């Protein structure tokens, strides 16, 4: 089995199969990974048996995913307004939760916290309806384009307001981290729903406005592929100007609008994912974020293709 060297692996792959943290981490170690990303479903209970592994150097932590450890509160889950809340008390709480995640990252020697910073709120999940129309009628259909126009008009109108709030929240968290002397980056992640923030250009703008703060782009490759298909942005064209902002990557591939598959393997396309190899190579933290359906042999094969192709690209 190939040692996966500096690559990391998210616990999202096997967290639903385990009630004991050590067993969950051991299963990831068996794949050849020395580092893990602790995702937002990791509970205090799971950490009881993972923490001793970290302390003994049995596993390294590359990153933690905000909100960490898990809290059972829909207001602050992965699909919420989060750092952009209108309600000042809620926004303050979301900043406190990000600071808590950063504190854990520092304690575990992780390089970064992955953050879903926020969204333009809608009264219902309009993204779900759009994906349904995309699958039934296609992106160029009257049905899809009509609803897309409604979504994008509201998104364009309100995103500057939410981006400003997100910036202020990130600034507060960074100021706290600086006082504590934590050397932890914040990676704002490209998202999987069209009303969520940031797009690649929104991420660039947020980073530009926080120059000097440890805020970067966390490039989720599969999510960006999906948003490109839906028409939110041109992923390949916009990747070029944001490459230097990337701190970390989530490595996975999208089949149509289904994400978290093994690159090259499930799509059976041995060329398209090549577009993202430079971004993977540049990233300081490289994390596989795969679904439970991905089998160990598929993970090995995908990793082998990625690393061999990057090697060939460099030569």
N, C-alpha and C positions, 0 to 999 in steps of 0.2 A: 504493500500500500504506500502511495506517495505521501510524504510529509508535506503538509500544505503551507509550511514556512510562515510567512507574515500574513497570510490570509486568515480571516476570522469567519465565524459561523454563528448565525442568529438562533437563539433558543426558540424562535417562533416555529421552527421545523418540527420539534418533538415535545413541546411543552404540554400538549393535551394528552400525551401518552404517559406522563409521569406525575407522581405525587411526592416523590423524593428527589430533591435537587441534585444530589450527588449522582444518582442513576441517570438523570437527564444529561448532565455534563459528561459522564463516562461514555454515553452513547455517541456524543459529538466527538469526543477524543478518539473513539474507535474509527472515525472517518479520517483521522490524520490531522485534525486541527488542534493547534496549541492555544488558540485564542477564541473567545466567544463574545458575542454581543448579547447582553442581558436585555431581553425585550420587555415591553411594558406590562406583560401578563405575569412576570416573575413576582411571586409573593414573598413576604417576610418569611413565611413557613419554608418555602423552597430554599431561601437564602441561608437558613439555619445549617444546612449541610453543604452549601456551596462556599460559604465564607471560609471555612477551614481549608478547603481546596485552594482558594486564592492565597490565603496566608502562607500555606506550605509551598506555593509555587507549582502546584499540580496543574493549574490552568491559569492563563492570563486573560484579562478582560480588556478588549480593544475599545469598547464603547458601551454605554447604557442608553436605553431608549426611554425618554421622558413619556409619561410620568413613571418614575421608578423609585421604590418598588410599587407594585400594583395598588391602586386605591379604587374602591368600588363606588364611583361617583360619575354619573353620565355627563355632568357639566365639564368634567376635565378628562374625558376619554380621548381617544386618538382622533375622533371626528367631532371637534367642537370649535367654538370661536376662540377659545384658549387665551392667547396673549393679546387678543384684540377685543375682548369683551367691552361692551358699552358700560355695563355695570362695574363701577370702580372697585367694589368689594370683591367681585369675582375675578377681575383682572389682577388685583393684588394677590389673591389666593393662587392664581395660575403662575405668577412670578415666584411666589414662595415655593410652589411645587417644583418649578424648574431649578431653583436654587438647591432644593433638597436633592434632586437628581444629580446636580453638579457636585454636591458634597459626597455622595456615594461614588461617583466617578473618580473623584480625587482620592478617596479612601482605597479604592480598588486598583489605583494606578492606570485607569482608563484614559485614553487620549481625548475622548469626545463624548458629548451628549447629543443624541439625535432628537430633533424637536419637530413636531408638527405645529407650526406657529399659529395657524388660525385659518379663517375662511370668511367669505362674504356670506352672511347668514340668509337662508331662504326658509320659508314657512314649512317646507317639506323637502324630502331628498329628491330634488329635481334631476340630479345626476343619474339616479336609478331609472327614472322615466326616460331620460335621454339614451341610456345604454339599451333599454328595452326597444326603443324606436330604431336605434342603430342596428340592432340585431334583426329586427323584423323587416325594416324597410330600406336600411342603408343610410349612409351619411349624406348622400345627395338628394334624399327624398324630401318632399314638401313637408311631411310630418316632422321629420327630424329638424330640418332647417328652421321651421316655425318656432319650435320650442327652444332651439339653440339661440335664436335671436333674442328671445325673452330673457334667457339666462345671461347671455353675454352683455346685454345692455345694462342689466342691474349690476353685474360683476364689474364692468368698466366704470360705472358711475360711483360705486361704493368702495372699490378696492384701495384707492389712495387713502381713504379715511382709516381703513383697517391696517394698511401697511404702516401708517404713521404710528398707530397705537402699538403695533407689534414691535416697531423700532424702539419706542420708549420703554416697553417691557423688557426687551433684550438688553437695553442699556442699563436698566436697573439691576438685572441679574449679573451682568458683567462687572458693574461697579462693586457689587457685593463680593463676587469671586476674586476681584483684584485685591480688595481689603484682606481677604482670607489667604491670599497668596496661592490660590489654586491655579494650576497650569492645565486647564481643561477647555477645549474648543467647543463651541456650539455649532452644530450643523443643522441648518434649516432645510428640511427635506421637501423635494418635489413630490407632489401628492397624487392620489389616485381618483379623486373626484374633481370635476371641472369647476366647482365653485370654491374649492379649497385653495389656499395660498401656501407657498408662492409658485408662480410660473418662473421660468428661468430668468426672465427680465426683471420680475419683481424681486427675486432673490439678489440679483446683481445690484439693484437700486438700494435694497436694505443694507447690503454689505458696504456699498459705497458711502452710505450715510452713517455708517458706524465704523469708519476707518480708525484703526488702532485698537478696536475691540476684537476679541477672538471669535467673531461671528463669520461663518463661511457657508457655502452651499454644500448640502448633502445631496449628492446626485443619485436619486433612485432611478436606475436605468429603466426598469419595467414600467414604473409609473409614468415616466417621461414618454416612453413609447406609446402608452395608452392615451395620454393627453394629446399627443401628436395625431394619433388616429382619429380622435374625436374632434380635432380642429382647434384646440385651445392655443397651441403654439407650434412652430416648426422646430422640432427637436434637434435635428441634425444641423440646421443653419444656426440656431441659437446656442448650441453646445460650444461652438468655436469661441465666441467672446466670453463665455463663462467658465471655460476650463480652468483658468488660473484662480478662480474663486473656490474650486472644489477642495474640500478637506477629506470627505469620505464618500464611498459609493455603496449602494445596495445593489448587489449583483443578482439579477434574475431576468427572465425573459417573459414577454407577454404573447399569448396566443389570442389574436383578436383583442377582446377586452377582458381576458382572464390572465391574471398575473402570478408571479412567484414560481415560474417553471424554470427548469435547468436550461441555461443558454445552449443553443445549437442542438440539444438533444431532442427536446419535445417539439420544437418548430420544424426540425429536420432541414433547417436552412443553415448551411455552413458558411454563409457569407455576411448576411445583414448585420449580425451582432459585432462583426469586425469594427464597425463604426465607433464602438464604445471602448475598444481596447486601450486607446491612448489615455482616456479618462480614468480607466481602472489603474493603469500603470502610474499615472500622476498622483492618484489619491494616496494620502498618508494612511488612511484606514480603508481596508477592502473587506467588505462583509457579504457573504452569501446570505440572502434572505429568501429561503425556499419554503414551499408548502410541504405538508406532511406526505403528499402523494409522491414526491420525488424520492426515488429509491437510491440506496448507497451506491450501486454500480453506475447509475445515471449521474450522480453527483461527482464521482471519481472521473468519469469520462468527460463531463463538462469542464471540470477543473483542468484536466490534462489538455484539452483543446485550447482553453483560454491561455494557459501558461505557455504552451508551445507556440501559439500564434503571437503572443507578446514578445517572446524570445526571437522569433523570426522577424518580427516588425523592427526590433532593435538592431538586428544584424544587417 
